[in-house]
Amino acid sequence: MPPLLPARARRLPAALLVPVRGLLEARVPWARDRALDHAVERERHLVPFLLAKDALLAATPPPHAVPLHSLPSAIPFPFRPLRFLQLYPSAFALSPHPIEVSPTPRLSALHAAEAQVVDATRPDAADRLLRLLMLSPARALPLRLVARLRLDLGLAPDFQRTLLPNYPDYFALSPDGTLLELVCYRKDLAVSAMQSYAQRTGGYKVGDAVAFPLSFPRGFELDKKVRKWLDEWQRLPYISPYEDGSHLAPRSDITEKRTVAVLHEALSLTVGKKMEKEVLVKLGEALRLPPGFRKVVARHPGIFYMSHKLRTQTVVLRESYRRHMLVDKHPMMGIRYQYLHLMHMGKEEVGKGKGKDPKSSRGEQMIGEEFGAEGEDGENEEYDDEEDEDELDEEDMEAGAASEDEESDDDIDKDAVKQIAH
């Protein structure tokens, strides 16, 4: 295992290494950002959809049909599996007696396209996974945590078989198979997203004060004292997340800035530039961030946005989005948006089957924009906060109603079986 990079205590003024209260005790208000909320909310049900798809198609060759009861119990279906699969007839075909599920030709074709993207981006995925390991002082991460980060990192379902063995100079498994260990530390990859940003916008050398890009939702204002502290904090030296920070005082402003740098880099390594807070916390613990790092996200709403959509908390890297759209779209995200489009097609078919006249949803329009649809002036359509507010709230109410319907799932499933049989 390579040694840690040398500490930079000698390069920093002593005043920066002593504990100071700064913003550590301040309460920064949370303000809703409807555009970023929609960036999170439009992926409703995407994770269980993808995991169900992988259960059907990841095998080589994939089975023609799988009994419903044999789907992995680890798939986080939001309600009964049968009810969930029925929502997306464009992707999943169901047959009765016994109930079996099989992929539709459209889902199989999209899965094949995804496999091509996975193959094309394998070197990039290996580099990003390597950099994640390089962030860890132990130069290792629990394999279970890496598997949980698989979708965030854009890794293949069978990455342990198709990615890790192809990079023996990058990765190794611990003898007991519980840890993914770093084999070779690559200094050329130890350049954070913030360092690259500084180099593009005016040059950077070690010890420079790099200011994080800030943006706030419309109408949001910081308290004057908080703004003053933030301006001074932005002028502190930037310590790369790939450097050792153990010499820094736990409750100092410079430690706060390095902690923000580590979380910023971790989110930058994901394909969607966001992560569930629960997973980010587990990652932060594995990266041995100082106590209290969980509060850092809330204290810096200009860098991170905490969305409360989908009955969870999702941390979004603000600078990576222009309104609701990713600034730099990874090829894997292009495939994800096509899956979302397929899911919306299925909902339309369900609506038609019930005799409803489906209306074009704002979410589907945005997915079309992510494919690259542009207006006559070449600019993507702007996100209208006011227009979408009521619609998003209605969707939340529908989700709540669906949750309340859980008590009657047995009756729903019986009716669903009858519908399949007919």
C-alpha positions in Angstrom: 0.0 0.0 0.0 1.5 3.4 -1.0 2.3 5.8 1.8 0.1 8.8 2.5 1.0 12.0 0.7 3.1 14.3 2.9 1.2 16.7 5.2 1.3 20.4 4.4 1.4 21.7 7.9 4.6 23.6 7.3 3.1 25.4 4.3 0.1 26.8 6.3 0.1 29.7 8.7 -0.1 28.5 12.3 -3.3 30.6 12.8 -5.1 28.3 10.3 -4.3 25.2 12.4 -5.9 26.2 15.6 -9.6 25.6 16.4 -11.9 28.5 15.6 -15.7 28.6 15.9 -16.4 30.4 12.6 -19.6 29.1 11.0 -19.5 25.8 12.9 -22.2 27.0 15.3 -24.3 28.9 12.8 -27.7 27.8 11.5 -28.0 28.4 7.8 -31.6 28.3 6.6 -32.6 25.7 4.0 -34.5 27.0 0.9 -36.2 24.9 -1.7 -34.7 24.8 -5.2 -37.5 23.5 -7.4 -35.3 22.9 -10.4 -32.9 20.7 -8.5 -35.8 19.0 -6.7 -37.1 18.0 -10.1 -33.6 16.7 -11.1 -34.0 14.3 -8.2 -37.7 13.6 -8.5 -37.8 12.8 -12.2 -35.7 9.7 -11.3 -38.6 8.3 -9.2 -38.5 4.5 -9.2 -35.4 4.5 -11.5 -33.2 2.5 -9.1 -35.7 -0.5 -8.5 -36.4 -0.3 -12.3 -32.7 -0.7 -13.2 -32.2 -3.4 -10.6 -35.2 -5.4 -11.8 -33.9 -5.0 -15.4 -30.5 -6.2 -14.4 -32.0 -9.2 -12.7 -33.7 -10.1 -16.0 -30.9 -9.3 -18.4 -27.5 -9.3 -16.6 -27.2 -13.1 -17.0 -25.4 -14.5 -20.1 -27.5 -15.6 -21.9 -30.5 -13.9 -20.2 -33.4 -16.2 -19.3 -36.6 -16.0 -21.4 -38.7 -15.4 -18.3 -38.2 -15.3 -14.6 -40.7 -16.3 -11.9 -41.8 -13.2 -10.0 -40.9 -14.7 -6.7 -37.3 -15.3 -7.8 -36.5 -11.6 -8.3 -33.8 -10.7 -5.7 -35.3 -9.6 -2.4 -32.7 -6.9 -2.2 -34.4 -4.8 -4.9 -36.0 -1.8 -3.1 -39.4 -2.0 -4.7 -41.5 0.9 -3.3 -44.5 -1.5 -3.1 -45.4 -5.0 -4.2 -43.2 -6.2 -7.1 -46.2 -7.2 -9.2 -47.8 -3.8 -8.8 -44.5 -2.1 -9.6 -43.8 -4.1 -12.8 -47.4 -3.5 -14.0 -46.6 0.2 -14.1 -44.1 -0.3 -16.9 -45.6 -2.6 -19.6 -43.2 -1.0 -22.1 -40.4 -2.7 -20.2 -41.8 -5.7 -18.5 -44.1 -8.4 -19.9 -46.0 -10.5 -17.4 -47.6 -13.9 -17.9 -49.9 -15.7 -15.5 -50.1 -19.2 -13.9 -47.4 -19.0 -12.5 -46.7 -15.3 -12.7 -43.5 -14.7 -14.7 -41.8 -11.6 -15.9 -39.7 -11.1 -19.0 -38.1 -8.1 -20.7 -39.8 -6.5 -23.7 -37.9 -6.1 -26.9 -37.5 -2.4 -26.2 -36.0 -3.0 -22.8 -33.6 -5.6 -24.2 -32.5 -3.3 -27.0 -31.8 -0.5 -24.5 -29.9 -2.9 -22.2 -27.7 -3.8 -25.2 -27.1 -0.2 -25.9 -26.2 0.3 -22.2 -23.7 -2.6 -22.4 -21.9 -0.9 -25.3 -21.7 2.3 -23.3 -20.4 0.4 -20.3 -17.7 -1.2 -22.5 -16.7 2.2 -24.0 -16.5 3.9 -20.7 -14.8 1.1 -18.7 -11.4 3.0 -18.5 -13.2 6.1 -17.2 -15.1 4.0 -14.6 -11.8 2.4 -13.5 -10.2 5.8 -13.1 -13.1 7.2 -11.1 -13.2 4.1 -8.8 -9.4 4.3 -8.3 -9.7 8.0 -7.4 -12.4 7.2 -4.8 -10.0 4.7 -3.2 -7.3 7.4 -3.3 -9.5 9.6 -1.2 -9.4 7.0 1.6 -6.6 7.4 4.1 -6.7 3.6 4.4 -6.5 3.2 0.6 -9.4 0.8 0.8 -13.1 0.8 1.0 -15.7 -1.9 2.1 -16.7 -3.8 -1.0 -20.3 -3.7 0.2 -20.2 0.1 0.1 -18.6 0.1 -3.4 -21.4 -2.2 -4.5 -24.0 0.2 -3.1 -22.3 3.1 -5.0 -22.4 1.1 -8.2 -25.2 3.0 -9.9 -23.8 6.3 -8.7 -20.4 5.5 -10.2 -21.9 4.1 -13.4 -20.4 0.6 -12.9 -21.7 -2.6 -14.5 -23.9 -4.9 -12.4 -21.1 -7.5 -12.6 -18.2 -5.0 -12.1 -16.5 -7.4 -9.7 -16.1 -9.9 -12.6 -15.8 -7.6 -15.6 -14.0 -4.5 -14.2 -11.8 -5.4 -11.3 -9.9 -8.3 -12.9 -9.1 -6.2 -15.9 -7.2 -3.7 -13.7 -4.9 -5.7 -11.5 -2.6 -2.8 -11.2 -5.4 -0.7 -9.8 -7.5 -3.0 -7.5 -7.2 -6.0 -5.3 -9.5 -7.7 -2.9 -8.6 -8.2 0.7 -7.9 -11.9 1.7 -11.4 -12.1 3.3 -13.0 -10.5 0.3 -14.6 -7.7 2.3 -12.4 -4.8 1.2 -11.6 -3.3 -2.2 -7.9 -2.2 -1.9 -5.8 0.2 -3.9 -2.8 -1.4 -5.5 -1.1 1.6 -7.1 -1.5 5.3 -6.3 -1.5 7.4 -9.5 -0.3 10.9 -8.8 -1.5 12.1 -12.2 -5.1 11.3 -11.1 -4.7 13.0 -7.8 -6.1 16.2 -9.2 -9.5 17.2 -7.8 -12.3 18.7 -9.8 -11.8 22.0 -8.0 -8.1 22.0 -8.9 -9.0 21.4 -12.6 -11.5 24.2 -12.3 -8.9 26.6 -10.9 -6.5 25.7 -13.6 -9.1 26.4 -16.3 -10.1 29.7 -14.8 -6.7 31.3 -14.0 -4.1 28.8 -13.0 -3.4 27.0 -9.8 -0.4 26.1 -7.6 -0.3 24.2 -4.3 -1.4 26.4 -1.4 -3.5 28.8 -3.5 -6.9 30.0 -2.1 -9.5 28.4 -4.4 -13.0 29.6 -4.0 -15.8 27.1 -4.5 -18.4 28.1 -7.1 -21.6 29.3 -5.3 -25.2 29.5 -6.4 -28.4 30.0 -4.5 -32.1 29.6 -5.3 -34.0 32.6 -6.3 -34.8 34.9 -3.4 -32.3 33.2 -1.0 -30.2 35.5 1.1 -27.5 34.8 3.6 -27.2 36.6 6.9 -24.6 39.4 6.7 -22.4 37.8 9.4 -22.6 34.4 7.6 -21.8 36.1 4.3 -18.8 37.8 5.8 -17.5 34.5 7.3 -18.1 32.8 4.0 -16.1 35.4 2.0 -13.2 34.9 4.4 -13.5 31.1 4.4 -13.4 31.2 0.6 -10.0 32.9 0.8 -8.4 30.1 2.8 -5.9 27.9 1.1 -7.4 24.9 -0.7 -6.1 21.6 0.6 -6.6 18.8 -2.0 -8.8 15.9 -0.8 -6.1 13.7 -2.0 -3.7 15.1 0.5 -3.4 14.1 4.1 -5.4 16.3 6.4 -4.7 14.6 9.7 -2.5 17.4 11.0 -5.4 19.9 10.9 -7.3 20.9 14.0 -10.7 19.1 14.0 -12.8 22.2 14.6 -11.0 24.7 12.4 -12.1 26.6 9.4 -9.3 25.1 7.3 -10.6 21.6 8.3 -14.1 22.7 7.3 -12.8 23.7 3.9 -11.0 20.4 3.4 -14.1 18.4 4.4 -16.1 20.3 1.9 -13.4 19.6 -0.7 -13.6 15.8 0.0 -17.4 15.7 -0.2 -17.3 17.9 -3.4 -14.8 15.5 -5.0 -16.8 12.4 -4.0 -19.9 13.9 -5.7 -17.9 15.0 -8.7 -16.9 11.3 -9.2 -20.5 10.2 -9.6 -22.1 10.2 -13.1 -25.2 12.1 -11.8 -23.3 14.5 -9.5 -25.6 13.6 -6.6 -25.9 10.9 -3.9 -28.4 9.9 -1.2 -27.3 11.5 2.0 -27.4 8.2 3.8 -24.9 6.7 1.4 -22.7 9.9 1.4 -22.6 9.7 5.2 -21.4 6.1 5.1 -18.8 7.1 2.5 -17.7 10.0 4.7 -17.2 7.6 7.6 -15.2 5.3 5.4 -13.1 8.2 4.3 -12.5 9.1 8.0 -13.8 12.6 7.8 -13.8 14.5 11.1 -16.7 14.3 13.5 -19.5 16.6 12.6 -19.0 16.3 8.8 -22.7 15.4 8.4 -23.6 19.1 9.1 -21.2 20.5 6.5 -23.7 20.0 3.7 -26.3 22.0 5.5 -23.9 24.8 6.3 -22.9 25.3 2.6 -26.2 25.6 0.7 -24.4 27.5 -2.1 -22.2 24.4 -2.9 -24.6 21.6 -2.0 -28.4 21.3 -2.2 -30.3 18.9 0.0 -33.4 17.7 -1.7 -36.1 16.0 0.4 -37.9 14.4 -2.6 -38.7 10.7 -3.0 -39.0 10.2 0.8 -35.2 10.5 1.3 -32.5 13.1 1.4 -30.4 13.6 -1.7 -27.2 15.8 -1.8 -26.8 17.5 -5.2 -23.7 19.3 -6.4 -25.1 22.6 -7.4 -22.4 23.7 -9.9 -23.0 20.6 -12.0 -26.5 21.7 -12.9 -27.9 24.5 -15.0 -31.3 24.7 -13.6 -32.6 21.0 -13.8 -30.0 19.8 -16.4 -26.6 18.5 -16.0 -23.9 20.8 -17.4 -21.7 17.9 -18.5 -23.7 14.7 -19.2 -21.8 11.4 -18.8 -22.7 8.8 -21.4 -24.2 6.6 -18.7 -26.6 9.4 -17.8 -27.7 9.6 -21.5 -28.7 5.9 -21.2 -30.5 6.6 -17.8 -32.6 9.3 -19.4 -33.6 6.8 -22.2 -34.7 4.4 -19.5 -36.8 7.2 -17.9 -38.3 7.8 -21.3 -39.2 4.1 -21.6 -40.8 4.2 -18.1 -42.9 7.2 -19.1 -44.1 5.3 -22.2 -45.2 2.5 -20.0 -47.2 4.9 -17.8 -48.9 6.3 -20.9 -49.9 2.8 -21.9 -51.3 2.1 -18.5 -53.3 5.3 -18.7 -54.7 4.3 -22.1 -55.6 0.9 -20.8 -57.7 2.6 -18.1 -59.5 4.8 -20.6 -57.7 8.0 -19.6 -56.5 10.7 -21.9 -52.8 11.0 -20.8 -51.5 14.5 -20.8 -47.9 15.3 -21.7 -46.1 15.7 -18.4 -43.5 18.3 -17.5 -41.2 15.5 -16.4 -41.3 13.8 -19.8 -40.7 17.1 -21.5 -37.6 17.6 -19.4 -36.3 14.1 -20.3 -36.7 15.0 -23.9 -34.6 18.1 -23.2 -31.9 15.9 -21.7 -31.7 14.0 -25.0 -30.6 17.3 -26.5 -33.8 18.9 -27.8 -33.3 22.6 -28.3 -35.4 25.6 -29.2 -35.1 27.6 -32.3 -32.4 29.8 -30.7 -30.3 26.8 -29.9 -30.8 27.2 -26.1 -32.5 24.6 -23.9 -35.8 25.6 -22.6 -35.6 27.3 -19.2 -37.1 25.6 -16.1 -40.1 27.6 -14.9 -40.2 27.4 -11.1 -43.7 28.9 -10.8 -45.2 26.7 -13.5 -43.9 23.5 -12.0 -44.6 24.1 -8.3 -48.2 22.9 -8.3 -47.4 20.0 -10.6 -44.7 18.7 -8.3 -46.9 19.1 -5.3 -49.6 17.1 -7.0 -47.1 14.3 -7.7 -46.1 14.3 -4.1 -49.8 13.9 -3.2 -50.1 11.0 -5.6 -47.1 9.3 -4.1 -48.6 9.8 -0.6 -51.8 8.3 -1.8 -49.9 5.3 -3.2 -48.3 4.8 0.1 -51.7 4.8 1.9 -52.9 2.2 -0.6 -50.3 -0.3 0.7 -52.9 -1.7 3.2 -55.0 -2.9 0.2 -52.1 -4.4 -1.8 -53.5 -7.9 -1.4 -56.7 -6.9 -3.2 -54.7 -5.0 -5.8 -52.5 -8.0 -6.5 -55.5 -10.2 -6.9 -57.0 -7.8 -9.4 -53.7 -7.6 -11.2 -53.4 -11.3 -11.6 -56.9 -11.4 -13.1 -55.9 -8.6 -15.5 -52.8 -10.6 -16.6 -54.9 -13.7 -17.1 -57.3 -11.8 -19.4 
